[in-house]
């Protein structure tokens, strides 16, 4: 009798295990993650996913996205296994492209591609796809796209993206950052120094209280210095000293500009003196070839 009861208990437990649902595995996975048992969490997420693999109901698709997102997050956030995390994030995007988890995965994947693989184009593709979903953080994501183009050295596309961002998200807190980036991109393009200076000035006019305003003025000074207008550059940097968070940096640029002015002036004076000496006619033929004046005095004796 005792053996029979034990067998019934075992069967009951086995039956309970067979009745485990995907949501049960998901909960165990979350608990294991919270308790810092990432390997166990991954096993539970995989069990949940396997049970949902061939289920195409709307509820199953929701749970499938959650299981994949959970596993990818464990790989990345808990184990720092970038390759595995990237693989699962991609799988989630492919299998559940319209899910909220896919949107989050694209954003995370873009950062992983940028930082760990230097795949800037791939990062842009992921963020662009995310923007097509009109996410609440659209302005920030669009700004990231513009920065990536700047990092690629595609300054023309960077300028285009910043203009689009300002038009689309005119009231965003990222507008002043975007205008600064736009001015930087313009400054990097040949023959557009004055336009870049106007762009920095526009930022200061529109956002005088922005923390970027003194940086914009500093950049305007650099543009003037690059154009050879060292005196004007110094005037600009002296004004910048009033608000710039790093006055030592500004003072260093001022000192360099003054040194360039001094060197230029000294070179000019030296050239004029040499020119004057060469223009002065020789007092005699002997002096002309390097003889001493006293020797030249007796040249015709």
C-alpha positions in Angstrom: 0.0 0.0 0.0 2.8 2.4 0.9 4.5 1.7 -2.4 1.3 2.4 -4.2 0.9 5.7 -2.5 4.4 6.7 -3.4 3.9 5.8 -7.0 0.7 7.9 -7.0 2.6 10.9 -5.6 5.3 10.6 -8.2 2.7 10.4 -11.0 1.0 13.4 -9.6 4.2 15.4 -9.6 5.0 14.3 -13.1 1.5 15.2 -14.2 2.0 18.6 -12.6 5.3 19.0 -14.5 3.6 18.1 -17.7 1.0 20.8 -17.1 3.6 23.5 -16.8 2.8 26.3 -19.2 5.0 28.8 -20.9 4.0 31.5 -18.4 5.3 29.2 -15.6 8.7 29.0 -17.2 8.8 32.7 -17.9 8.1 33.4 -14.2 10.8 31.0 -13.1 13.2 32.6 -15.5 12.4 36.0 -14.1 12.9 34.7 -10.5 16.2 33.1 -11.4 17.4 36.3 -13.0 16.4 38.3 -9.9 18.2 35.8 -7.7 21.4 36.1 -9.9 21.1 32.6 -11.4 21.5 33.5 -15.1 22.2 30.0 -16.4 19.0 28.7 -14.8 17.1 31.7 -16.2 18.3 30.9 -19.7 17.1 27.3 -19.4 13.7 28.4 -18.4 13.4 31.0 -21.2 14.4 28.3 -23.7 11.8 25.9 -22.3 9.1 28.6 -22.7 10.3 29.4 -26.2 10.3 25.7 -27.3 6.7 25.3 -26.1 5.7 28.3 -28.1 7.8 27.6 -31.2 4.9 26.2 -33.3 2.1 28.2 -31.8 1.0 31.1 -33.9 -1.8 32.5 -31.8 -1.6 36.1 -30.7 -1.0 35.2 -27.1 1.8 32.8 -28.1 3.5 35.5 -30.1 3.4 37.8 -27.1 5.0 35.2 -24.9 7.5 34.2 -27.5 8.7 37.8 -27.8 9.0 38.0 -24.0 11.0 34.8 -23.7 13.4 35.9 -26.4 13.8 39.3 -25.0 14.4 37.9 -21.5 17.0 35.5 -22.8 18.8 38.2 -24.8 18.8 40.5 -21.8 20.3 37.8 -19.6 23.1 37.2 -22.1 23.8 40.9 -22.3 23.0 42.4 -18.9 23.9 39.5 -16.7 26.6 37.6 -18.5 28.0 40.3 -20.9 28.0 37.8 -23.7 27.7 40.2 -26.6 27.7 37.7 -29.5 25.0 35.5 -27.9 22.9 38.6 -27.0 23.2 40.0 -30.6 22.0 36.7 -32.0 18.9 36.4 -29.8 18.0 40.1 -30.3 18.2 39.5 -34.0 16.0 36.4 -33.7 13.4 38.3 -31.8 13.3 41.1 -34.4 12.9 38.5 -37.1 10.2 36.4 -35.4 8.2 39.2 -33.7 9.0 42.4 -35.7 5.8 44.2 -34.6 6.2 43.5 -30.9 7.2 46.2 -28.3 10.1 43.9 -27.4 11.4 44.1 -31.0 11.5 47.9 -30.8 13.5 47.8 -27.5 15.7 45.1 -29.1 16.5 47.3 -32.1 17.7 50.1 -29.8 19.9 47.9 -27.7 21.2 46.1 -30.8 22.2 49.4 -32.3 24.3 50.3 -29.3 25.9 46.8 -29.3 26.8 47.1 -33.0 28.2 50.6 -32.5 30.3 49.9 -29.4 31.4 46.3 -29.8 31.6 45.8 -33.6 32.0 49.4 -34.8 29.2 48.6 -37.3 28.0 52.1 -37.5 25.9 51.4 -40.7 24.3 48.5 -38.9 23.4 50.7 -35.9 21.9 53.3 -38.2 19.8 50.6 -39.9 18.4 49.4 -36.5 17.6 52.9 -35.3 16.0 53.9 -38.6 13.8 50.9 -38.4 12.9 51.8 -34.8 12.0 55.3 -35.8 9.5 54.0 -38.3 7.5 52.8 -35.4 7.1 56.4 -34.1 8.5 55.6 -30.6 8.1 58.1 -27.8 11.8 58.6 -27.7 11.9 59.4 -31.4 13.8 62.7 -31.1 16.6 61.0 -29.1 16.9 58.2 -31.6 17.0 60.5 -34.5 19.7 62.5 -32.8 21.7 59.3 -32.4 21.3 58.6 -36.1 22.7 62.1 -36.9 25.6 61.5 -34.5 26.4 58.2 -36.2 26.6 59.8 -39.6 29.0 62.4 -38.1 31.1 59.7 -36.7 31.2 58.0 -40.1 32.4 61.3 -41.6 29.3 61.6 -43.7 28.8 65.3 -42.8 26.3 66.1 -45.6 24.0 63.3 -44.4 24.5 64.4 -40.8 23.4 67.9 -41.7 20.4 66.5 -43.5 19.3 64.4 -40.6 19.7 67.3 -38.1 17.5 69.5 -40.3 14.9 66.8 -40.4 15.0 66.4 -36.7 14.5 70.1 -36.0 11.6 70.2 -38.3 9.9 67.0 -36.9 10.7 67.6 -33.2 10.7 71.3 -33.0 9.8 71.3 -29.2 12.2 68.5 -28.2 14.9 69.0 -25.6 17.3 67.7 -28.2 16.9 70.6 -30.5 19.9 72.6 -29.1 22.1 69.5 -29.2 21.0 69.0 -32.7 21.8 72.6 -33.8 25.2 72.3 -32.3 25.8 69.0 -34.1 24.5 70.6 -37.3 27.0 73.5 -37.0 29.8 71.1 -36.4 29.0 69.1 -39.5 28.8 72.2 -41.6 32.2 73.3 -40.2 33.8 70.0 -41.4 32.8 70.7 -45.0 35.1 72.6 -47.3 34.3 76.2 -47.9 31.4 76.5 -45.4 33.3 78.1 -42.5 31.1 81.3 -42.5 27.9 79.3 -42.7 29.1 77.2 -39.7 29.8 80.3 -37.7 26.2 81.5 -38.5 24.8 78.2 -37.4 26.6 78.4 -34.0 25.4 82.0 -33.6 21.8 80.8 -34.4 22.1 78.3 -31.6 23.1 81.0 -29.2 20.3 83.2 -30.3 17.6 80.5 -30.0 18.9 78.9 -26.8 20.9 81.6 -24.9 20.6 79.6 -21.6 21.6 76.3 -23.1 24.8 74.7 -21.6 26.0 74.5 -25.2 25.9 78.2 -25.8 29.4 78.9 -24.5 30.7 76.0 -26.4 29.2 77.4 -29.6 30.9 80.7 -28.9 34.2 78.9 -28.4 33.8 77.1 -31.7 33.1 80.4 -33.4 36.4 81.6 -32.1 38.1 78.5 -33.6 36.6 79.2 -36.9 37.9 82.8 -36.9 41.3 81.6 -35.9 41.3 79.0 -38.7 40.5 81.8 -41.1 43.6 83.7 -39.9 41.5 86.3 -38.0 43.5 85.8 -34.8 42.6 89.1 -33.2 38.8 88.5 -33.7 39.3 85.0 -32.4 40.9 86.3 -29.2 38.0 88.8 -28.8 35.5 85.9 -29.1 37.4 83.7 -26.6 37.7 86.5 -24.1 33.9 86.8 -24.2 33.7 83.0 -23.9 35.7 83.1 -20.6 32.7 84.6 -18.9 30.6 81.4 -19.2 32.7 78.5 -20.5 32.9 75.6 -18.0 36.6 75.1 -18.8 38.3 78.5 -18.8 41.8 76.9 -18.7 41.1 75.5 -22.2 39.9 78.9 -23.5 43.0 80.6 -22.0 45.2 78.1 -23.7 43.7 78.9 -27.1 44.0 82.6 -26.4 47.7 82.2 -25.6 48.3 80.1 -28.8 46.6 82.8 -30.9 48.7 85.6 -29.3 51.8 83.5 -30.0 50.8 83.1 -33.6 50.3 86.8 -33.9 53.7 87.5 -32.3 55.4 85.0 -34.6 53.7 86.4 -37.6 54.7 90.0 -36.7 58.3 89.0 -35.9 58.6 87.1 -39.2 57.2 90.2 -41.0 59.7 92.5 -39.4 62.5 90.2 -40.1 61.5 89.9 -43.7 61.3 93.7 -44.0 64.8 94.1 -42.5 66.3 91.5 -44.8 64.6 93.2 -47.7 65.9 96.6 -46.6 69.5 95.2 -46.3 69.3 93.6 -49.7 68.0 96.8 -51.2 70.8 99.0 -49.8 73.4 99.4 -52.5 76.9 98.2 -51.7 79.3 101.0 -50.8 82.0 99.4 -53.0 82.7 96.3 -55.0 84.8 94.8 -52.1 82.1 95.3 -49.6 79.6 93.8 -52.0 81.5 90.5 -52.0 81.9 90.5 -48.2 84.9 92.6 -47.5 85.2 94.6 -44.3 84.3 98.4 -44.5 87.9 99.4 -43.5 89.2 97.2 -46.4 86.8 98.8 -48.8 88.0 102.3 -47.7 91.4 101.5 -49.3 90.1 99.8 -52.3 91.0 102.7 -54.7 94.2 103.8 -53.0 
